[in-house]
Amino acid sequence: MEYSVIGKSVPRVDAVAKVTGKAKYTDDLAERNILIGKLLRSPYAHANIKSVDISKAKALPGVEAVLTYQNTPNIKFATAGHAYTLDPNRRDKADRLMLTDKARFVGDAVAAVVAQDELIAAKALSLIDVEYEVLDAVITPEAALQEGAALIHEDCPHNTLSTFGYQIGDVDEAFSHSDYIFEGDYQTSIVQHCHLENQTSYAYIDGEDRIVIVTSTQIPHIVRRIVAQALGIPWGRVRVIKPYIGGGFGNKQDVTIEPLNAAMTLAVGGRPVKIEFSREETMLDTRTRHAIKYHLKTGISKDGKIKAIYISALSNTGAYASHGHSIASSGGGKFRYLYSPEAIKYEPITVYTNLPVAGAMRGYGSPQIFFAFESHLDEIAKELNLDPLEIRLKNLVQLGWSDPLSKNRVLSCGIRECIAKGKELIHWDEKKAKAQDQTGDKRRGLGMACFSYQSGTYPVNVELAGARLSLNQDGSVQLQIGATEIGQGSDTVFVQMVAEVLGISVRDVHVITTQDTDLTPFDPGAFASRQTYVTGMAVKKAAEEVKEKLLNFVGEWMKISVSELQLKEQNIVNKKSGEIVISLQDLALQTFYNPEFANPITSDTSNNAFVNAMSFGVTFAEVEVDLKTGQVEVLEIYNVHDSGKIINPLLAEGQVQGGVSMGIGYALSEQILYDKTTGKVLNNNLLDYKLPTFMDTPEIGVGFIETEDPTGPFGVKSLGEPPVISPAPAIRNAVFAATGVAFNQLPLNPQRVFETFKVNGLI
């Protein structure tokens, strides 16, 4: 289908504001002399709070309030940013207090102060005396599951949060008919999002005695609900405003500071109070990606077909639930859409430990499980003397495949074309041939890995989205959505959708980037790579309603059959003759001021999506490995996607490049380190936490295979999270090809690589 705006690389609508500094973030909007809130953190990983003496802190001049668990609501709440469910048995785990009466990790918040400035607040924290009863710390998932291990949450026996898995088919029967059975163990690491803007918010009481919170969040409507739940007040008494936001990657899909911020403003009579985490606090007390250990068992036939897969997973959720109950199960669910064996059994267990809290992070469980299985698949291919591409092509899902559990169907699938394109881009056959029988200290290898991903959360959660579109007097339109722009470019693609439907320029679509729960249509927010797909349905629906109203207005006013009219290039045009009936600008004036027919044109609509589209893709990588130093250098890397119709190619390319960069860090260098005895985090800063820099990042190749999914607006599918999923296993597989050594634990940093080479006799 030919489009005039869709598929074009129009500039980001927020580009100028961001590069010129005009964009206003949460901290830019706070009052100059705002009160400051700061948190006192536990030095122990596991300890009961026996007493808290705040008398000295309260007596310090400039201190306005001191908070502990004793003077804040004793209401446990869930922090995970999911759409609400009416079924109590399916709700997120409520295990958090604003300020705890039991420290569960080093850094857990046990008290807070509100003061006139940061220096006074910091001094006041030092004057708070806390008496701790130190308990045994449970640092590893294995220790947490041991009989007699200290319970982190008393209502969770064996420190077990979740065991939700599944089985499809008779796995034992399928294994019995397999010609080969392969097993392997794989492990991923704890990593942090490292978004540019730290968690920050400020709160105050407005003239109606309502709490207003301005915050850097991906989920303003969910923040509103959770703050109200934490305070035990009606949801309507809370208003949440999200201005420009400096990245999130899932970390801001959790309600981390807003409930306590609300309690702080209540404690000082409604005066504005700001909480702004330092980088060290953000890396310690927001969220991390779950470290998961997998055991895989796979049955294969002589012709390379996968007969059976068994996966056990041990997921470390840290001290509180957050998204822990769903991460492991979600990864196992998304994984099903790539390969279709006769039978599969997935047994995850998610446990609490006395470490910082793990939550949502880009890919939501998929980077972990695809690292494990795509690494496992390369080992199987080597044992069977098959090319890694060949074993995958034998087992990929077919168009029309329906998932037995979710009933979601694969209605578009370009994974085979993605593999073919990636193979061509990296010159797979030629380079593989050159890499045979290498000697010397530096060796090169090629690797690849595939992925599948969903476009939203249906049918697990309700996928509702709203959009409001209004015609202005000059013929431009105003677009307001509840979906949050967090840097991924969603505002721009929504503008393109509206412009396409209405036949107008993107310059004439004005999007309001600020979300405000008092004003904005309902939308749960930015997560699950859902917005272009799910919110796009609502945006397209609103634009089509405005279009219909415009044509009906002209038809009624001018006595012309609506079937003869169309919107094109800022005009109402006669379909047959091409003659301009009236310009959109003149028509807009008529809708506002025509004495007889005036009726301003608006659409305020919601859409409930009962579908879910599957995205697919592949990463190809070439690496050079230095045996003497353990250094792995990525020489070339290509990320090829089937994300349906690409709305904005340049934005899409940028999204992929950012995701691949994150994937390279996940593969080679990033890891939260902690003391294995005390649980204290050792590198919660950007000096010691090894993010890849510009100098560490190779040129990233991007490719798209455009399919048009029949369920998505304009044929789109997800793209936000998929780029981060397959780089790590592709790089690992390239190292495996270069050296013959299987690295089954992330990251592949020089120390781990060097030591493993030494054990394997390569050096």
Secondary structure, 3 states (H helix, E strand, C coil): CCCCCCCCCCCCCCHHHHHCCCCCEHHHHCCCCCEEEEEEECCCCCEEEEEEECHHHHHCCCEEEEEECCCCCCCCECCECCCCCCCHHHCCCCCECCCCCEECCCCCEEEEEEECCHHHHHHHHHCCEEEEEECCCCCCHHHHHCCCCCCCCCCCHHHEEECCCEEECCHHHHHHCCCEEEEEEEECCCEECCCCCCCEEEEEECCCCCEEEEECCCCHHHHHHHHHHHHCCCHHHEEEEECECCCCCCCCCECCCHHHHHHHHHHCCCCCEEEECCHHHHHHHCCEECEEEEEEEEEECCCCCEEEEEEEEEEEEECCCCCHHHHHHHHHHHHCCCECCCEEEEEEEEEECCCCCECCCCCCCHHHHHHHHHHHHHHHHHHCCCCHHHHHHCCECCCCCECCCCCCECCCCCHHHHHHHHHHHHCHHHHHHHCCCCCCCEEEEEEEEEEEEECCCCCCCCCEEEEEEEECCCCCEEEEECCCCCCCCHHHHHHHHHHHHHCCCHHHEEEECCEECCCCCCCCCCCCCCHHHHHHHHHHHHHHHHHHHHHHHHHHHHCCCHHHEEEECCEEEECCCCCEEEEHHHHHHHHHHCCCCCCCCEEEEEEECCCCCEEEEEEEEEEEEECCCCCEEEEEEEEEEECECCCCHHHHHHHHHHHHHHHHHHHHCCCCCECCCCCCECCCCCCCCCCCCHHHCCCEEEEECCCCCCCCHHHECCCCCHHHCCHHHHHHHHHHHHHCCCCCECCCCHHHHHHHHHHCCCC
